[in-house]
Structure formats: structure tokens, C-alpha cells
Amino acid sequence: MVSLLCVRQARIGGHSQLVSTPAIHNAMLERRPDLLALLYQGYWRNRLGEEEGGQDLPYCLPVFGMRAGRFTSHYFTHLTSTAAQRLPQVPKLTPAQNEALDLLAVIAAELSFE
């Protein structure tokens, strides 16, 4: 079940796109299992002020994982590939890691509906 809440109508735009992360995962498994494996490794993120001092508290979390026998996913472009990369203490993404994130975005766009 998916539910969207609209607090107030947007002046312009207001489009939502939805996609199944297990479907993205499975498409990546078919196309590029080598890149999928990278998404099970940690990607550095930035809390961007979610808490006091959070903008300077990077943390590492995989995009895809398994917890208690269940599939998990956590991806937000700005937190994963943009904000954290600005911090000097965060290791820079490798070309392969960037390629994995790019493929994730392409597949998400292909499989999404509005």
C-alpha cells in the first residue's frame, strides 16, 4: 500500500513519481550485477541539519541491504551523492560507485509511474 499526503496544492508542478525499490534491485541484478554489488556497500551521507551539528556528521549506509531476513533500501540523491561529498572527511565516490548510482537513477525513471 502506498499513501501520499498533500498538505496544500502546489502552485506549479506537484507531480509525484513512485517506483518499487525491489523492482529496481532486480533490474540491476539482470543488467549489471557488478554494480548492484556496490550498492550493498556503504555510501557516505550527510544529515544536513537533521539534528544540531548534523551537517557535519556524515554516516555510512548501504543503498540496499538485508535486515532480519528482509530487503531494505535507503536512497536519496542529495544526501548520498552530493551533500556528503562536500565534507573533507568523507571519501570520494569511485567512478564505479557513481556509475552504480547513475544506473539506479536510470532504472528508477524507466520503472516509475506518475
Secondary structure, 3 states (H helix, E strand, C coil): CCCCCCCCCCCCCCCCCECCHHHHHHHHHHHCHHHHHHHCCEEEEECCCCCCCHHHCEEEEECEEEECCEEEECCCHHHHHHHHHHCCCCCCCCHHHHHHHHHHHHHHHHHCEC
